[in-house]
Amino acid sequence: MFPIKPPTTERFELSAEFIDYLDRVIKSKEMPTSLKAIFTISNFKSADEFLYDLKKSGFKLISDYGCVFYLTKKSEYGDVRYLALFTENHNPIFFTLATKTKEIPPTLLEYLNKSPYISNLWISLTKMDELVESLKKEYSDQIMGTYFTGTYSPFFKRKALIRPNIERFVEYRGDDAIQIYEEYKKYYGILPRVFEFNLIGYGTYRLDYRGILVIKARSSFNFIYQLMDSIVSEVEKSKQKITRARVLDKFMKTKRKEFKINIKIPWSIKLTEQLECVKFDDFVKVLEPEWQFLPLDIDISENAENSEFLDFSYFRVIDLIKPSEFSVVYNNKNLKIYPSDKLDLGSSLRFFQSVRSSLDPSAYLT
């Protein structure tokens, strides 16, 4: 029996009611192991749309408890069970006791990768670094890092002090993980993908850049939810600007026939400085190995007055994770992203995070 399945008499009309309920369960003896919370961003306008998309992808609705849904999906490991909270801002949060390595990937992550309407909460590596720094600053006497994985690429904007041309992946486990991370960041340019920490009085948590949170038993969910909610709110602002983009069908008529044309309205990223040609080359090179985007048909023009800077560029992008394609045009510090057919929210969010992680950490949406 799924231990966080609400009692049949329980019903939740607001997210806060379920968060409080979950907080009590995690702190009690009912939670024998760690809980995984998978945060997402979606385009759903209602819970009915969300449920329809889930059912279409093979999930079965067992029961609902207001804004909380009890779901299962078959996999080679058996039925994998989830609770899904449909929040007031329409960004579902999934909860499960399933394993990250075996049971979640073929069920939930497969769904998030295929659906154009919902995505992982992609957190840029620079944002992950900011989280570590803010926690260390605010809870300096209470926090202990216990585990992290980090990565460095020669194409990162911030360069390593030692052998900056070497690509690195680091995994470290130990009670001095924060101190070790600071050393690796300073000398080897590492940015975190996964970070685990224990906070005295609150509990133990592990967060990775895909928005997957692991909460150990007896921990406070209310505390970590407030932290995650601030990230969701930030990404929500990005979503609102990205989803202005669309492809419109316009019908044209001549004397002889009527025909249809596509009008593509892009979403846009503003860079904070003029783009150097070498930085653009580095960014294109890192897109496939780091972010699973395949750049094609690259066309560039150097600045006539200063060939070190890029004047114009165009390239097409194939998403290797989701069935999505889009075109990117650079001109005068602006990246304009044109959807090929229809906008895929997950691809768009991930591409924006790739720009902030590998090209310009201060880039913003307009």
C-alpha positions as CSV (number, residue, x, y, z in Angstrom):
1,M,0.0,0.0,0.0
2,F,1.3,3.4,-0.9
3,P,1.9,5.0,2.5
4,I,1.1,8.6,1.5
5,K,-2.2,7.6,0.0
6,P,-4.7,9.9,1.7
7,P,-7.5,8.4,3.7
8,T,-10.8,8.1,1.8
9,T,-12.4,10.8,3.9
10,E,-9.7,13.3,3.1
11,R,-10.3,16.0,0.4
12,F,-8.0,18.9,-0.5
13,E,-9.4,22.0,-2.2
14,L,-6.1,24.0,-1.9
15,S,-2.4,23.1,-2.4
16,A,-1.6,24.4,1.1
17,E,-4.0,21.9,2.7
18,F,-2.2,19.0,1.0
19,I,1.3,20.4,1.7
20,D,0.4,20.6,5.5
21,Y,-1.0,17.0,5.4
22,L,2.1,15.7,3.6
23,D,4.4,17.5,6.1
24,R,2.7,15.6,8.9
25,V,3.0,12.3,7.1
26,I,6.7,12.6,6.4
27,K,7.4,13.5,10.0
28,S,5.4,10.6,11.3
29,K,6.2,6.9,11.4
30,E,4.0,6.3,8.4
31,M,6.9,7.2,6.1
32,P,9.4,4.4,6.2
33,T,11.7,5.7,3.5
34,S,12.5,8.8,1.4
35,L,9.8,10.5,-0.7
36,K,10.5,11.8,-4.2
37,A,8.7,15.0,-5.3
38,I,9.0,15.9,-9.0
39,F,8.2,19.5,-9.8
40,T,6.9,20.5,-13.2
41,I,5.8,23.4,-15.3
42,S,2.8,23.0,-17.6
43,N,0.5,24.7,-20.1
44,F,-2.7,23.0,-18.8
45,K,-5.6,25.3,-18.3
46,S,-7.5,22.9,-16.0
47,A,-7.2,19.7,-14.0
48,D,-9.4,18.0,-16.6
49,E,-6.8,18.8,-19.3
50,F,-4.1,17.4,-17.1
51,L,-6.0,14.2,-16.4
52,Y,-6.8,13.7,-20.1
53,D,-3.1,14.0,-21.0
54,L,-2.1,11.6,-18.3
55,K,-4.7,8.9,-19.4
56,K,-3.6,9.4,-23.0
57,S,0.0,8.5,-21.9
58,G,-1.0,5.4,-20.0
59,F,-1.6,6.6,-16.5
60,K,-4.6,5.2,-14.6
61,L,-6.6,7.3,-12.2
62,I,-7.3,5.3,-9.1
63,S,-9.1,8.0,-7.1
64,D,-9.1,11.8,-6.6
65,Y,-9.0,13.8,-3.4
66,G,-10.0,17.3,-4.7
67,C,-6.8,18.8,-6.3
68,V,-4.8,15.6,-5.5
69,F,-4.9,12.5,-7.8
70,Y,-3.9,8.9,-7.0
71,L,-2.3,7.4,-10.2
72,T,-0.6,4.3,-11.4
73,K,1.3,3.4,-14.5
74,K,2.5,0.0,-15.6
75,S,6.2,-0.7,-16.1
76,E,8.6,-3.6,-16.3
77,Y,8.9,-3.2,-12.6
78,G,5.2,-3.5,-11.9
79,D,2.7,-0.8,-11.2
80,V,4.4,2.5,-10.2
81,R,2.2,4.7,-8.0
82,Y,2.1,8.5,-7.8
83,L,0.1,11.2,-6.1
84,A,-0.2,14.3,-8.3
85,L,-1.0,17.7,-6.8
86,F,-2.6,20.1,-9.4
87,T,-1.6,23.4,-8.0
88,E,-3.3,26.8,-8.3
89,N,-0.8,27.9,-10.9
90,H,-1.5,24.7,-12.8
91,N,2.0,23.3,-12.4
92,P,1.6,19.7,-11.1
93,I,3.9,18.2,-8.5
94,F,4.2,14.4,-8.5
95,F,5.0,12.4,-5.3
96,T,6.2,8.8,-5.3
97,L,8.2,6.2,-3.3
98,A,9.5,4.8,-6.6
99,T,13.2,4.7,-7.4
100,K,14.8,7.4,-9.4
101,T,17.1,5.0,-11.3
102,K,14.6,2.3,-12.2
103,E,10.9,3.0,-11.8
104,I,10.5,6.8,-12.4
105,P,12.4,7.0,-15.8
106,P,10.2,4.6,-17.7
107,T,7.0,6.0,-16.3
108,L,7.0,9.7,-15.3
109,L,10.1,11.0,-17.0
110,E,9.0,9.3,-20.2
111,Y,5.7,11.1,-20.0
112,L,7.4,14.5,-19.2
113,N,9.7,14.0,-22.2
114,K,7.0,13.2,-24.7
115,S,4.1,15.6,-23.8
116,P,4.4,19.1,-25.3
117,Y,2.2,20.5,-22.5
118,I,4.3,19.7,-19.4
119,S,8.0,19.6,-18.6
120,N,10.5,19.0,-15.8
121,L,11.3,22.1,-13.8
122,W,14.6,22.7,-15.4
123,I,17.0,24.5,-13.0
124,S,20.0,26.1,-14.6
125,L,23.4,25.0,-13.2
126,T,24.1,28.7,-12.2
127,K,20.8,28.7,-10.4
128,M,21.8,25.5,-8.6
129,D,25.0,27.2,-7.5
130,E,23.0,30.3,-6.3
131,L,20.8,27.9,-4.2
132,V,23.9,26.3,-2.5
133,E,25.3,29.8,-1.8
134,S,22.1,31.2,-0.4
135,L,21.5,28.1,1.9
136,K,25.1,28.3,3.1
137,K,24.8,32.0,3.9
138,E,21.4,31.8,5.6
139,Y,21.9,28.6,7.6
140,S,25.7,28.7,8.1
141,D,25.5,27.2,11.6
142,Q,22.9,24.6,10.7
143,I,23.7,23.2,7.3
144,M,26.0,20.3,6.4
145,G,26.5,19.2,2.8
146,T,26.7,15.4,2.4
147,Y,26.8,14.7,-1.3
148,F,27.0,16.5,-4.7
149,T,27.6,15.8,-8.4
150,G,29.0,18.6,-10.5
151,T,30.2,19.2,-14.0
152,Y,32.6,21.5,-15.9
153,S,32.9,22.1,-19.6
154,P,35.5,24.2,-21.3
155,F,32.6,26.0,-22.9
156,F,31.2,27.3,-19.6
157,K,31.3,31.1,-19.4
158,R,33.2,30.9,-16.1
159,K,36.6,29.2,-16.7
160,A,38.4,26.8,-14.4
161,L,41.7,28.1,-12.9
162,I,43.4,24.7,-13.3
163,R,43.5,23.0,-16.8
164,P,40.5,25.0,-18.1
165,N,40.4,22.9,-21.3
166,I,39.5,19.7,-19.5
167,E,35.9,18.5,-19.3
168,R,35.0,17.2,-15.8
169,F,32.4,15.3,-13.9
170,V,32.7,15.1,-10.2
171,E,30.8,13.0,-7.6
172,Y,31.6,13.5,-3.9
173,R,30.2,12.1,-0.7
174,G,31.2,13.3,2.7
175,D,30.2,15.5,5.6
176,D,32.4,18.3,4.2
177,A,30.6,18.4,0.8
178,I,30.0,22.1,1.0
179,Q,33.7,22.9,1.6
180,I,34.8,20.5,-1.1
181,Y,32.3,21.9,-3.6
182,E,33.6,25.4,-2.9
183,E,37.2,24.2,-3.7
184,Y,36.1,22.4,-6.9
185,K,34.1,25.5,-8.0
186,K,37.1,27.8,-7.4
187,Y,39.8,25.8,-9.0
188,Y,38.0,23.5,-11.4
189,G,34.9,25.6,-12.4
190,I,32.5,22.9,-11.3
191,L,28.7,23.7,-11.2
192,P,26.3,21.4,-9.3
193,R,23.8,19.1,-10.9
194,V,22.8,17.4,-7.7
195,F,23.2,18.6,-4.1
196,E,22.3,16.9,-0.9
197,F,22.3,18.6,2.5
198,N,21.2,18.2,6.1
199,L,19.7,21.2,7.9
200,I,19.5,20.9,11.6
201,G,15.9,21.3,12.7
202,Y,14.5,20.7,9.2
203,G,15.8,17.4,7.8
204,T,17.8,16.0,4.9
205,Y,17.1,16.8,1.2
206,R,18.6,16.0,-2.2
207,L,17.8,18.3,-5.2
208,D,18.9,17.9,-8.8
209,Y,18.7,20.3,-11.7
210,R,15.7,18.4,-13.3
211,G,13.5,19.5,-10.4
212,I,13.5,16.1,-8.7
213,L,13.6,16.5,-4.9
214,V,14.3,13.6,-2.5
215,I,13.0,14.2,1.0
216,K,14.3,11.8,3.7
217,A,11.9,10.5,6.3
218,R,11.3,12.8,9.4
219,S,12.1,15.9,7.4
220,S,10.0,19.0,7.0
221,F,8.3,19.2,3.7
222,N,6.9,22.7,4.4
223,F,10.4,24.1,4.6
224,I,11.7,22.7,1.3
225,Y,8.4,23.4,-0.5
226,Q,8.9,27.1,0.2
227,L,12.3,26.9,-1.4
228,M,11.1,25.1,-4.4
229,D,8.0,27.3,-4.8
230,S,10.2,30.3,-5.2
231,I,12.0,28.5,-8.1
232,V,8.7,27.5,-9.6
233,S,7.5,31.2,-9.4
234,E,10.7,32.3,-11.2
235,V,10.3,29.7,-14.0
236,E,6.5,30.5,-14.2
237,K,7.5,34.1,-15.3
238,S,9.6,32.6,-18.0
239,K,6.8,30.3,-19.0
240,Q,4.4,33.2,-19.5
241,K,6.8,35.0,-21.8
242,I,7.7,31.8,-23.7
243,T,4.1,30.8,-24.3
244,R,3.4,34.0,-26.2
245,A,5.2,32.3,-29.1
246,R,3.0,30.3,-31.5
247,V,2.5,29.3,-35.1
248,L,-0.6,30.7,-36.8
249,D,-2.3,29.4,-39.9
250,K,-3.4,32.3,-42.1
251,F,-5.5,31.7,-45.2
252,M,-4.7,33.7,-48.3
253,K,-6.9,34.0,-51.3
254,T,-6.1,35.0,-54.9
255,K,-8.4,35.0,-57.9
256,R,-7.5,31.4,-58.8
257,K,-7.1,29.6,-55.5
258,E,-7.0,29.8,-51.7
259,F,-3.9,28.6,-49.8
260,K,-2.6,28.5,-46.2
261,I,0.7,30.0,-44.9
262,N,2.3,29.7,-41.5
263,I,3.1,32.8,-39.5
264,K,5.6,32.1,-36.7
265,I,5.7,34.4,-33.7
266,P,8.9,33.8,-31.7
267,W,9.9,34.1,-28.0
268,S,13.0,36.1,-27.3
269,I,16.1,36.0,-25.1
270,K,18.1,39.2,-24.4
271,L,21.8,38.9,-23.9
272,T,23.6,41.4,-21.6
273,E,26.6,41.8,-23.9
274,Q,27.5,41.7,-27.5
275,L,28.2,38.1,-28.5
276,E,31.7,37.2,-29.4
277,C,32.2,34.7,-32.3
278,V,34.3,32.3,-30.1
279,K,31.6,32.3,-27.4
280,F,29.0,31.5,-30.0
281,D,31.1,28.6,-31.3
282,D,31.6,27.3,-27.8
283,F,27.9,27.5,-27.1
284,V,26.9,25.6,-30.2
285,K,29.5,22.9,-29.4
286,V,28.1,22.3,-25.9
287,L,24.4,22.1,-26.9
288,E,24.4,18.4,-27.9
289,P,26.6,16.8,-25.2
290,E,25.3,19.0,-22.3
291,W,21.7,19.8,-23.2
292,Q,20.7,17.2,-25.8
293,F,20.0,19.7,-28.6
294,L,21.4,19.0,-32.1
295,P,22.2,22.3,-34.0
296,L,22.0,22.2,-37.8
297,D,22.3,24.5,-40.8
298,I,24.4,27.0,-38.9
299,D,24.9,30.3,-40.8
300,I,26.8,33.2,-39.3
301,S,28.0,36.7,-40.2
302,E,30.8,38.5,-38.4
303,N,30.6,42.2,-37.6
304,A,32.0,44.3,-40.4
305,E,33.8,46.7,-38.1
306,N,35.0,44.1,-35.6
307,S,35.3,40.5,-36.7
308,E,35.6,39.3,-33.1
309,F,31.8,39.9,-32.6
310,L,28.9,38.2,-34.2
311,D,26.6,40.3,-36.3
312,F,24.0,37.7,-37.2
313,S,23.5,34.0,-36.9
314,Y,20.9,31.4,-37.8
315,F,20.7,27.8,-36.9
316,R,18.1,25.1,-36.6
317,V,17.7,22.9,-33.4
318,I,16.5,19.4,-33.1
319,D,15.6,18.3,-29.6
320,L,17.1,14.8,-28.9
321,I,14.8,14.3,-25.8
322,K,11.4,15.6,-27.0
323,P,9.8,15.5,-30.5
324,S,10.5,19.2,-31.0
325,E,12.3,21.4,-33.5
326,F,12.8,25.2,-33.6
327,S,15.0,27.9,-35.3
328,V,17.2,30.4,-33.5
329,V,18.1,33.8,-35.0
330,Y,20.7,36.1,-33.3
331,N,20.9,39.8,-34.0
332,N,21.9,42.8,-31.8
333,K,22.1,40.9,-28.5
334,N,18.7,39.2,-29.2
335,L,18.1,35.5,-29.6
336,K,14.7,34.9,-31.3
337,I,13.4,31.4,-31.1
338,Y,10.8,30.4,-33.8
339,P,8.8,27.1,-33.2
340,S,8.7,24.9,-36.2
341,D,5.2,23.5,-35.8
342,K,3.9,24.1,-32.3
343,L,5.6,25.3,-29.2
344,D,7.0,22.7,-26.9
345,L,7.2,24.2,-23.4
346,G,9.8,21.7,-22.1
347,S,12.2,22.2,-25.1
348,S,11.9,26.0,-24.7
349,L,12.6,26.0,-21.0
350,R,15.6,23.7,-21.4
351,F,17.0,25.8,-24.2
352,F,16.7,29.0,-22.1
353,Q,18.5,27.3,-19.3
354,S,21.2,26.2,-21.7
355,V,21.7,29.8,-22.7
356,R,21.9,30.9,-19.0
357,S,24.3,28.1,-18.1
358,S,26.6,28.1,-21.1
359,L,26.4,31.4,-22.8
360,D,25.2,34.3,-20.6
361,P,24.1,33.7,-16.9
362,S,22.5,37.1,-16.9
363,A,20.4,36.6,-20.0
364,Y,16.7,37.3,-19.6
365,L,13.4,36.8,-21.5
366,T,11.7,39.8,-23.1
